Amino acid sequence: MNEEFEFTPQERAAVLTWHLSQGGVLTAEQAAKMTGLQYPRSASKLLGRLSRVLPITCTEKGVWHIGVAVEEVGPSPLEKVFHTEVPSASLGELARKNSR
């Protein structure tokens, strides 16, 4: 990481989300290096938090990746935050809708 620049927590989340949404996979160690976090455990905690609202999962070997389609996960946790139904759709469906 560039010593003159430090990511904000929101930027770290965005970097990891973008990487995974483009089909990337990574370990906590790789995520820590990518975002400038000193400890892989911090990156693992961040990925765990992201998995509460994104369809990402971690394998038994510690590799994070896009997991199941949103409709297979069930109701979105965001419904509790916004008090409204959040439509279920896979990331591909959302991308197609937004590109029209």
VOBA-1610 file (N, C-alpha, C; in pm, whole numbers, padded with zeros to 5 digits, always signed):
BEGIN
Met+00083-00118+00000Met+00000+00000+00000Met+00087+00124+00000Asn+00040+00228-00064Asn+00112+00353-00067Asn+00113+00415+00072Glu+00230+00446+00125Glu+00242+00499+00260Glu+00179+00637+00274Glu+00163+00711+00164Glu+00108+00846+00170Glu-00045+00845+00167Phe-00106+00732+00144Phe-00251+00724+00130Phe-00305+00612+00217Glu-00411+00641+00290Glu-00475+00539+00372Glu-00624+00536+00339Phe-00676+00416+00313Phe-00818+00400+00283Phe-00903+00429+00406Thr-01021+00487+00384Thr-01120+00498+00490Thr-01187+00361+00504Pro-01258+00335+00613Pro-01330+00207+00624Pro-01427+00183+00508Gln-01495+00289+00464Gln-01589+00275+00353Gln-01516+00239+00223Glu-01400+00298+00202Glu-01322+00267+00082Glu-01271+00123+00087Arg-01232+00076+00203Arg-01189-00064+00216Arg-01302-00158+00175Ala-01422-00131+00227Ala-01538-00214+00194Ala-01565-00208+00044Ala-01555-00089-00014Ala-01580-00074-00158Ala-01478-00150-00242Val-01351-00143-00203Val-01245-00213-00277Val-01271-00364-00277Leu-01302-00418-00161Leu-01326-00562-00151Leu-01453-00602-00225Thr-01557-00521-00213Thr-01683-00551-00283Thr-01660-00550-00433Trp-01590-00450-00484Trp-01564-00441-00627Trp-01484-00563-00674His-01379-00597-00601His-01296-00712-00639His-01380-00840-00647Leu-01460-00865-00546Leu-01542-00987-00544Leu-01651-00982-00650Ser-01709-00865-00674Ser-01817-00855-00773Ser-01767-00876-00915Gln-01638-00859-00936Gln-01579-00882-01068Gln-01533-01027-01086Gly-01573-01112-00993Gly-01539-01254-01002Gly-01411-01291-00930Gly-01352-01196-00860Gly-01229-01223-00788Gly-01253-01307-00664Val-01149-01370-00618Val-01151-01445-00492Val-01031-01397-00412Leu-01040-01407-00281Leu-00926-01366-00199Leu-00933-01424-00060Thr-00817-01431+00002Thr-00806-01474+00142Thr-00804-01349+00229Ala-00814-01368+00358Ala-00806-01254+00450Ala-00670-01186+00439Glu-00565-01263+00418Glu-00432-01205+00402Glu-00426-01116+00280Gln-00482-01163+00168Gln-00484-01084+00045Gln-00570-00959+00062Ala-00683-00974+00130Ala-00773-00860+00153Ala-00703-00755+00239Ala-00627-00799+00339Ala-00554-00706+00425Ala-00452-00627+00344Lys-00377-00696+00259Lys-00277-00628+00175Lys-00344-00532+00077Met-00456-00574+00020Met-00527-00494-00080Met-00580-00364-00020Thr-00619-00369+00107Thr-00683-00253+00169Thr-00595-00180+00268Gly-00475-00228+00290Gly-00383-00161+00381Gly-00406-00192+00527Leu-00483-00295+00555Leu-00504-00335+00694Leu-00380-00409+00743Gln-00343-00385+00866Gln-00222-00445+00921Gln-00239-00594+00950Tyr-00361-00633+00993Tyr-00382-00770+01035Tyr-00488-00841+00950Pro-00460-00963+00905Pro-00560-01039+00830Pro-00690-01059+00908Arg-00681-01066+01040Arg-00803-01083+01120Arg-00899-00965+01101Ser-00844-00845+01088Ser-00928-00726+01064Ser-00998-00737+00929Ala-00925-00785+00828Ala-00985-00802+00696Ala-01092-00910+00700Ser-01068-01016+00775Ser-01166-01123+00787Ser-01294-01072+00853Lys-01279-00988+00956Lys-01396-00929+01022Lys-01473-00841+00926Leu-01401-00762+00844Leu-01466-00676+00746Leu-01542-00760+00643Leu-01480-00865+00593Leu-01547-00953+00497Leu-01669-01019+00561Gly-01658-01056+00686Gly-01772-01114+00757Gly-01888-01016+00767Arg-01855-00889+00794Arg-01961-00787+00799Arg-02024-00767+00662Leu-01941-00767+00559Leu-01994-00752+00423Leu-02085-00869+00387Ser-02054-00988+00438Ser-02135-01106+00405Ser-02275-01099+00465Arg-02296-01007+00559Arg-02431-00991+00615Arg-02525-00925+00516Val-02471-00847+00422Val-02555-00775+00327Val-02524-00806+00181Leu-02419-00883+00157Leu-02381-00922+00020Leu-02375-01075+00012Pro-02400-01129-00106Pro-02396-01275-00121Pro-02253-01327-00138Ile-02170-01304-00035Ile-02034-01357-00039Ile-02021-01462+00071Thr-01930-01553+00048Thr-01910-01663+00144Thr-01763-01700+00148Cys-01727-01772+00252Cys-01589-01814+00272Cys-01584-01967+00271Thr-01489-02022+00196Thr-01473-02167+00193Thr-01404-02215+00319Glu-01400-02346+00336Glu-01331-02404+00452Glu-01181-02372+00451Lys-01128-02342+00332Lys-00986-02309+00320Lys-00960-02160+00336Gly-01065-02082+00368Gly-01047-01940+00393Gly-01046-01851+00270Val-01107-01898+00162Val-01114-01819+00039Val-01253-01757+00026Trp-01257-01625+00017Trp-01384-01552+00003Trp-01418-01537-00144His-01549-01549-00177His-01595-01536-00315His-01744-01506-00315Ile-01793-01466-00432Ile-01938-01450-00447Ile-01998-01588-00429Gly-02098-01595-00343Gly-02158-01725-00311Gly-02283-01751-00390Val-02395-01754-00322Val-02521-01789-00382Val-02592-01665-00432Ala-02691-01686-00519Ala-02773-01576-00566Ala-02854-01521-00450Val-02887-01394-00456Val-02957-01327-00347Val-03088-01397-00313Glu-03160-01445-00416Glu-03290-01506-00387Glu-03277-01636-00308Glu-03160-01698-00308Glu-03139-01819-00230Glu-03108-01789-00084Val-03071-01667-00054Val-03033-01629+00081Val-03157-01602+00166Gly-03263-01554+00105Gly-03384-01519+00179Gly-03398-01369+00189Pro-03481-01323+00280Pro-03503-01180+00293Pro-03374-01105+00322Ser-03362-00990+00263Ser-03243-00908+00282Ser-03241-00848+00421Pro-03124-00845+00486Pro-03115-00779+00615Pro-03143-00630+00604Leu-03132-00575+00482Leu-03159-00433+00463Leu-03306-00401+00482Glu-03393-00501+00469Glu-03535-00478+00490Glu-03560-00427+00632Lys-03483-00476+00728Lys-03498-00432+00866Lys-03454-00286+00880Val-03352-00248+00804Val-03299-00112+00813Val-03395-00013+00749Phe-03443-00045+00628Phe-03525+00049+00553Phe-03675+00027+00572His-03712-00075+00647His-03852-00105+00676His-03936-00118+00548Thr-03875-00175+00447Thr-03944-00199+00322Thr-03887-00323+00257Glu-03962-00384+00170Glu-03915-00505+00103Glu-03807-00469+00002Val-03697-00542+00009Val-03588-00524-00086Val-03601-00635-00189Pro-03612-00601-00318Pro-03633-00705-00418Pro-03517-00804-00423Ser-03552-00931-00436Ser-03450-01035-00450Ser-03410-01046-00596Ala-03282-01046-00620Ala-03230-01061-00755Ala-03083-01099-00744Ser-03036-01169-00843Ser-02894-01201-00843Ser-02818-01075-00883Leu-02689-01071-00858Leu-02609-00955-00896Leu-02616-00932-01047Gly-02619-01039-01125Gly-02628-01027-01270Gly-02758-00961-01313Glu-02868-01000-01249Glu-02998-00940-01282Glu-02997-00792-01246Leu-02941-00757-01132Leu-02935-00616-01092Leu-02852-00536-01191Ala-02740-00591-01234Ala-02654-00522-01330Ala-02727-00500-01463Arg-02799-00603-01509Arg-02872-00589-01636Arg-02980-00482-01624Lys-03052-00479-01513Lys-03157-00378-01494Lys-03099-00238-01490Asn-02984-00222-01424Asn-02924-00091-01411Asn-02857-00042-01539Ser-02826-00132-01631Ser-02758-00091-01754Ser-02856-00049-01863Arg-02985-00067-01839Arg-03085-00030-01941Arg-03109+00117-01945
//
